[in-house]
């Protein structure tokens, strides 16, 4: 049979089911059918080479089976993994994903959102953890729905129908408590500008853990990027190197560093090496994210806080598509994931001579 002429009814006949069952499976409503029936339909689609007419569907509904994903920059591999997990979850529901790199620039975020809306996209997963969604407020009347990643539900806009985050305060406390448990008293924090919800929460956790250990936080040990700099998502490793240079060149240098993400941690490795310091002999380093493979193959392997990224992005995608499909309603959904400290070889007990 010519694949171009295969119809939905042909698929239904081949699978031995009704056309409405085929429609449910193709439109991401497989939960309404038995698993064996769903698999029979999908096998029929593959065997016949059936391709749904997406244009016809868009003309009927005014929407496309596509969601948007706005992230700071895939130059940081973390956001590449976010995109991968969202695409996997969306594909299972019959959706595609349009990826936008906005570099946490509000004007660029607005332009992307408006362009997606003009193309029929009504749902976005938003990854920049902004302090406010006010810059997108004018789009609410156009039917835009947003799921916020790495953002607590407090004070969010009516646009936000769901949110997924890790417990950033707890995550930072795990990292700092690990370092203080190894005897470190002067612990630096490397970050870009602390102007996002997640970064503020990690800073709060860093300070609280120091206080819990009887250490007075020293703001001079908190490095927030170069003066007037951007958020630095695309330059994280180089910023980590620069920040490490500045903190480790002090006469009373820190003996340990906690970094806002793993790329900053790898940059800190380079900065320490430039100054003739060895990790972990002279400097302990803890990252954040646990980038797949990268954290393990670093030299030395990186101690870091793990985000359960596959589950988090599946949850975010499910929240959004559930709203678009009318399966969810009412107050915004919210999920807080639990962080895990993964101890490898980049941290060690503070030497007595330090």
Buried (B, 14 or more C-beta within 10 A) or exposed (E): EEEEEBEBEBBBBBBEBEBEBBBBBBBBBBEEBEEEBBBBBBEBBEEBEBEBEEEEBBEEEEBBBBBBBBBBBBBBBBBBBBBBBBBBBBEBBBBEBBBBBBBBBBEBBBEBBBEBBEEBBBBBBBBBBBEEBEBBEEBBEEEBBBBBBBBBBEEBBEBBBBBBBBBBBBBBBBBBBBBBEBBBBBBBBBBBBBBBBBBBBBBBBBBBBBEEBEBEBEEEBBBBBBEEEBBBBBBBBBBBBBBBBBBBEEEEBBBBBBBBBBBBBBBBBBBBBEEEBEBBEBBBBBBBBBBEEBBEEBEBBBBBBBBBBBEBBBBBBBBBBBBBBEEBEEEBBBBBBEBBBBEBEBBBEBEEEE
